[in-house]
Amino acid sequence: MKRPTVSISWLEKAILFHLCLMLLGASWVYGGNIGWMRSALAIWADAGAFLTIAAFMQPGEAGHEARRKAWWLIPWLLFVALVVASAFNPSFTPVEFEGETLLINTGATHPHWPSTINPEKTLRELAFEAGVYLAAFNLLLAARSRQTLRWLLVFGAANTMVLAVFGTIQKLSSQGYYFGSAISPNIRFFATFIYYNHWGAFMILWLATSAGLIFYHAINHRARDLWHSPFAIAVIGVLVLATSAPVSASRAATAMAAFLFILVVTHALIRIAAHRRTQRLPIWPPVIALLTLSAITIGAVGSLANRSINERYTETRIALEKKKSIVEDRLELYRDTWTLAMQKPAFGWGLESYGTAFMLIRPRPLEARRQYEASYLEAHSDWLQSVSETGFVGTSLLLLMTFAPLISVPRRMLTHPLIGYPLLGCAIIALYAWVEFPFANAAVLIAFWTVYFTSIRYARLQERAALSEP
């Protein structure tokens, strides 16, 4: 029986184009984390507000459905209002000293209201973060075709696989950032990303999504058999993507990729066993074949990433042998960040103010000649940094921005591969954000909200299709 087709409106096409171009630009230009590119992404993301308005103004049932979801944006609006209000209540005053601008803590005019250290910096960051959220949220308002959403996921996964090939060749050839045509601000780069742990977070989001796409194709392919479809090429692409984790020398990315690999193989074994039982065929031949392929893959990856693995092993061993281990140093950083947050627990020090505010806890040494020497710009924990910058009120609003749309997803839909796997990737990165700062990267933030809202919208469309079937 032929499946009913859903026409794609101009608005849906515009939203997809808007998201895809933003994702492409962020991922290929310094991971979106160089000043001018982040500003350009903020302007492009904020243009998505016009698409939001257009979605609410759609005629007929489409517009009515979009307007029914307007309440989901209330936490977003409150968060924007909180940050904008803080910009009108600065707590630090800029002072010129020997040709250098210093920020002096003079206290906010209204100390019990939201405040910030640098209003301009705060508003600039808000323009980016709020714009990216709204651009991806537009999918919930206007996307009507599951096929279009699948193509969006395929586009993101394919783009990441090309980046993984680019980065792997670049790493193995030792030719430098962008093959020596540019200089990375951080020596620990991979592909186009300035920091390899940011690449790891970006890659994990699309690796989980790619796994979901493979399982979806395995279930729904229409070729005479699975191997006469793009399945084999897709599997190779996913393996290349996963291989980039150890090649990049990121320990966190390698651990997360290994977890996903074990989960996917286990899921595949369960499905194969169930399918063979229904056909009354022996289970062991395909199971042994899959386990053998997995073992060969692990060996090949280990061989390819041998240099990076040895490099990180040596660095880790040296770090652990120091008087203060990397674990102790990180725990001390978290304790100091918590101390900073508790000085302004309600509204925090202001969005994107951590680097300056933290110097109240760890002042720069007297011998340091520049303002931010021997200081931290990031807390290495996005969640702790969120509490220190926007307080418990702002962080609670961020959580509501995330979970308000999620509650609309029926639990039974979580078993669908294009819903469960992408959301699993998002959950892994959200947990990872407790011990790192993946959301400080523009490409990661764009990918997270894109994958997240695509999955939620797909779940609602899938549920609607299931209810309409006889």
C-alpha positions, 0 to 999 in steps of 0.5 A, a space after each residue: 500500500 502506497 504511503 500518503 505523501 505530505 506536501 512540504 510548505 515554503 515555511 518548512 523548507 525555509 526552516 530546514 534551509 535556515 538550520 542546515 546552513 547554520 549547522 554547516 557553517 558552525 561545523 566547518 568554520 572553527 567549530 563556530 567558536 571564533 569571534 567573528 563566526 559566532 557573531 555571524 551565527 548569532 545574526 543568522 540564528 536570530 533571523 529565525 524569529 521571523 520564521 517563528 512569527 510566520 509559523 504562528 500566522 499560518 492559516 487554518 489548522 497548521 497555524 492553530 496547531 503552532 499557536 497551541 504550542 506557544 506556551 512551550 516558549 514561556 520558559 524561553 521568554 522568561 530566560 530572555 527577560 531575566 538576562 536582558 534585565 541583568 544587562 540594565 543592572 551592571 555590577 562591575 565598572 570598567 576602569 582604564 589603567 595603563 592602557 588596559 580596561 579593568 573591571 572593578 566590582 562596585 556592586 549592582 545598583 539593585 543588588 537583589 535583582 538580576 545583574 551582570 558584569 559586562 552587559 554587552 558581552 551578556 547580550 551578545 551571548 544571549 543573542 546567540 543562545 536564544 536564537 539557536 534555541 528558537 531556530 531549532 524550536 521552529 521544527 516543532 511549529 512547522 515540520 509536517 513531514 517525517 521524510 523531511 525530518 529524516 533527511 535533516 538527520 541524514 544531512 547532519 550525520 553525513 556532514 559529520 562523517 565528512 568532517 571525521 574523514 577530514 579530521 582523521 586524515 589531517 591528524 594522521 598526516 600531522 599537517 596541522 590545523 586545516 592542513 597547515 593553512 591556519 593556526 588553532 588557538 588550542 594545540 588539542 584540535 581535531 578536524 575544524 574544531 579548536 578543542 577535541 573534546 568539543 569535536 567529541 561532543 558534536 560527534 557523539 550527537 550524530 553518532 547516536 543519530 546515525 545508529 538510529 538511522 541504520 536501525 530505521 533503514 534495517 527495519 524499513 528498507 524496500 530493496 530485495 535484501 538489506 545488502 542491496 540497499 545503502 545499508 553497507 555504506 552507512 555502516 562503514 560511515 558510522 564506523 569511520 565516525 566512531 573511529 574519529 574518537 580515539 584518533 582525536 586523542 579525546 579520552 571522553 569521546 573515546 569512552 562515550 563512543 565505546 559505550 554507544 558501540 557496545 549498546 548498538 552491537 547489543 541491540 543488533 544482537 537482540 534484534 537478529 536473534 528475535 528475527 531468526 527465531 520468528 523465521 525458525 532459523 539458527 541464531 548463531 551464524 549471524 551472531 558469530 558473524 557480527 561479533 567477529 566483525 566487531 572484534 575486527 573493527 576494534 582491532 582496526 581502530 586500535 591500530 589506526 589510533 595507536 599513536 593517539 592512544 599512546 600519546 594520551 596514555 603517557 600524558 594521563 600517567 604523568 598527570 596522575 603522578 603529579 603531587 596534585 592529580 588532575 582529578 583533585 585539580 578539577 574537584 577543587 575547581 568545582 568547589 570554587 565554582 560552587 562557592 562563587 555561585 552561592 554568593 549570588 544563588 538566585 540570579 547569578 553573576 550574569 550570562 557569560 560572566 564566569 571568567 571575570 567573576 571567578 577571579 573574585 575566588 582565585 585572584 590573579 597573581 601579583 606577577 601576572 601582567 594581564 587581566 586573565 592570566 592564571 584564570 579560568 574562562 570556563 568552569 569545565 562543568 556547564 551545569 555548575 557554570 550555568 548556576 554561577 552565571 544565571 543562578 538557580 532561577 535561570 538554570 531552572 528556566 533552561 531545564 524547563 525550556 528542555 523538558 516542556 516539549 519533551 513531556 509531549 512524547 509518548 513513552 512508547 515512541 522512545 523505542 523508535 530508532 529515530 527517536 530513542 537513539 537521537 534523544 540518547 545522544 542528547 542525554 549523554 551530552 547533557 550528562 557529559 556537561 557535568 564534567 566538561 563544557 560542550 555547550 560552550 561550543 557553537 556547533 555542539 549547541 546547534 547540533 544538540 537543539 537540532 537533534 533534540 527538536 527533530 526527535 520530538 517533532 518526529 515522535 509527534 508525527 509518528 504518533 499521529 500516523 500510528 493513530 490514523 492507520 486502520 
